[in-house]
Amino acid sequence: MAATQRILLLNSEATFRLLLQFRGYEVTMAHSFQEARQELGASLYNLVVVQVEFDRHSALQFCEELKRDYPAMKVALLAHHTLYFPPNTCPDDVIVRQDGPSQFLKQVEQLVTV
């Protein structure tokens, strides 16, 4: 994995940022959709990870916006439980928090190396 892989974490915990930084990723955190939009306007990212908490609909809308504006960028949703989506739709992947940190890192690595 190259150290130049850039990841934007939206509404995530610092633990995930630390895990990714330890693995050599360049990580930026945003705490709102607006802050994420500002970050995306200023820099390019390989992956955006959006934590889904209470408003799944807004997260999906943001995902669709990202795929429209940045088609080459990967988008993953970080959820407390498994979410199902039709094939060939946003997101590129769903990362389930309950699967643990090693699975989180494995899925991130798969997304940025595709």
N, C-alpha and C positions, 0 to 999 in steps of 0.2 A: 504494500500500500504506500502510495506517495504521500508525503507530509503536506502536499499542496491541496489535498481534498478539503473543500470548505463546506461546512454544515451550519445551517441556521436552525436553532431550536426555538420553537414558539410555545410559550406557556408551559415550559418544562421545568423540572427541578434541576438544581445545580449538580446533583449527583450524576445525571446523564452527561452534562457538560464535562465534568471531571473524567468520567469514563472515556469519553471520546478524545479528550485532550491527552490523556495518558497513552492512548493508542496512536497519537501523532496527527490527529485531525485538527484543523483550524476551526474553532467553534465560536459562533456568535449567538447570544441569547436575545430574544425579543419577548416582551410581556403582553403584547396586544397585536391584533391584525394590523393596525395602523403603524406600529413600530416595525413590524416585519416588512411592510410595504416600503418604508423608508430605507431599511437595510438593503432590501432587494434593489432599490433604485440606485444605491451607492456602490454595490458590489455584486459579483456573480457568485453563485453557490452551486455546488454539485447536488446537494440534497437539502430539502426543508423537511423537518420533522415537526408535525403539529400535534400537540397533546390535546386529546378530545376529552373534555370533562362533562360539562352540562349542556353545551350547545353543539350537538353533532351537525345540525343543519348549517350553521355558520362555518364550521370547519370544512364541510364539503363544498360550500360555495367558495371559500377561500382557495381550496385545492383546485377547483375548476378554473378559477381566476389565474392561479399560478401556471397551470398547464396551458392555458390560452396564451398568456404573456411570455412564458419561458418554456416552450415545448420540450427542450432537451433536458431540463432540470427534473430530477426525481423528487417525488413528494410521498412521504409516509405519514400515516396517522398513528399516534401512540395512544392506545386505549387500555382501559382496565379489563376489557373482555374482548372476545373475538367479534369482529364486525364483518359482515358479508356484503360484497358489492358485485354488481354484474361485471363480467369480464370486459377488459378494454375500457374501463372507466377510471376516474380518479378515486382513490390514490393508487400509486404504484405498489404499495404494500401497506399492511396493517401490522404494527408491532404491538404485541400484547404484553403489558407490564408484568403480569403474573408469571410469564415465562422466564423471567429473571434477566440479570445483566448480561450473561454470556450469550443468550439468544438475541437480546437487543443488539449487542455488538456484531454478532454474526449477520443479522438482517441488514444492519447499516452497511457493513462491508460488502455484502452482495449487491446492495443498491448502488453504491458508488463505483463498483468495479464492472458493472454491466456496460 
